[in-house]
Amino acid sequence: MRLYYSSASPFAAKARMAARHCGIEIESIAVDTSAEPVELTSANPLGKIPVLVLDDGTSVYDSRVICDLFDRMSGNQLVPQELDAWRSVKTFEAAADGVGDALILTVYEVRYRPEEKRHQAWVDKQKRKADRGLAFLEDHIDEFSNEPTTAHFALAGLLGWMAFRFAGKIESERPKLAQWLKQFPESFPAYEELQPRAA
Ligand SMILES: N[C@@H](CCC(=O)N[C@@H](CS)C(=O)NCC(=O)O)C(=O)O
């Protein structure tokens, strides 16, 4: 299986960490989404990463679906099956992914729009979404289990990405999340290798 990714992407880091946790072999192939290469857009019409291409040529996206596939392939090593635990892991995962979605839009506003066309009220709205999501995660971080789940990999991908895109924000505003990330490699040593990195 091939996974299209970029080294900076929080969502791709999440999927790669999940594969490693499950012992699933993937070949990671770096792509530049800005260039919209045909190998990417033919695998994912949305032109986004991560996208997983299976050995039979079919593709799977986005990071949540890829992780759900890995979970099924591995006999549920990523998501607990008991109803309350399932609900809470999937909701934490959605919150972490949603913070990433909101913050990425603010990055793209600066990266892709000329200054005179930027809309600060819209950017501020995305930031409020992210701040509420981070507050929720900070409030609930004690409920995260020691055993890694998709929620752990979504959060670790997000916080690892924020460490270079929004440097200092987590440390100054969310001390419990900062502490959680510091300790995460103790339960998942491969974080050091697979964490997002500035391209
Ligand atoms: N909900 C998606 C989000 C994926 C996403 O936004 N990926 C970014 C990179 S971190 C991307 O491909 N951006 C390129 C684009 O939007 O064209 C997921 O969980 O995989």
The ligand as an SDF file (V2000), in Angstrom:
LIG
                    3D

 20 19  0  0  0  0  0  0  0  0999 V2000
  -10.0700   16.0400    6.7240 N   0  0  0  0  0  0  0  0  0  0  0  0
   -8.8550   15.7360    5.9990 C   0  0  0  0  0  0  0  0  0  0  0  0
   -7.9660   16.9620    5.9430 C   0  0  0  0  0  0  0  0  0  0  0  0
   -6.7810   16.7580    5.0210 C   0  0  0  0  0  0  0  0  0  0  0  0
   -6.0760   18.0660    4.7010 C   0  0  0  0  0  0  0  0  0  0  0  0
   -6.5970   19.1740    4.8920 O   0  0  0  0  0  0  0  0  0  0  0  0
   -4.8390   17.9220    4.1910 N   0  0  0  0  0  0  0  0  0  0  0  0
   -4.0990   19.0890    3.7550 C   0  0  0  0  0  0  0  0  0  0  0  0
   -2.6330   18.9500    4.1510 C   0  0  0  0  0  0  0  0  0  0  0  0
   -2.4110   18.9570    5.8980 S   0  0  0  0  0  0  0  0  0  0  0  0
   -4.1370   19.1740    2.2530 C   0  0  0  0  0  0  0  0  0  0  0  0
   -4.0640   18.1660    1.5880 O   0  0  0  0  0  0  0  0  0  0  0  0
   -4.2450   20.3980    1.7250 N   0  0  0  0  0  0  0  0  0  0  0  0
   -4.2290   20.6410    0.3250 C   0  0  0  0  0  0  0  0  0  0  0  0
   -5.4890   21.2610   -0.1680 C   0  0  0  0  0  0  0  0  0  0  0  0
   -6.4050   21.5480    0.6410 O   0  0  0  0  0  0  0  0  0  0  0  0
   -5.5790   21.4620   -1.3680 O   0  0  0  0  0  0  0  0  0  0  0  0
   -8.1540   14.5360    6.6520 C   0  0  0  0  0  0  0  0  0  0  0  0
   -8.4640   14.2360    7.8180 O   0  0  0  0  0  0  0  0  0  0  0  0
   -7.3560   13.8590    6.0060 O   0  0  0  0  0  0  0  0  0  0  0  0
  1  2  1  0
  2  3  1  0
  2 18  1  0
  3  4  1  0
  4  5  1  0
  5  6  2  0
  5  7  1  0
  7  8  1  0
  8  9  1  0
  8 11  1  0
  9 10  1  0
 11 12  2  0
 11 13  1  0
 13 14  1  0
 14 15  1  0
 15 16  2  0
 15 17  1  0
 18 19  2  0
 18 20  1  0
M  END
$$$$
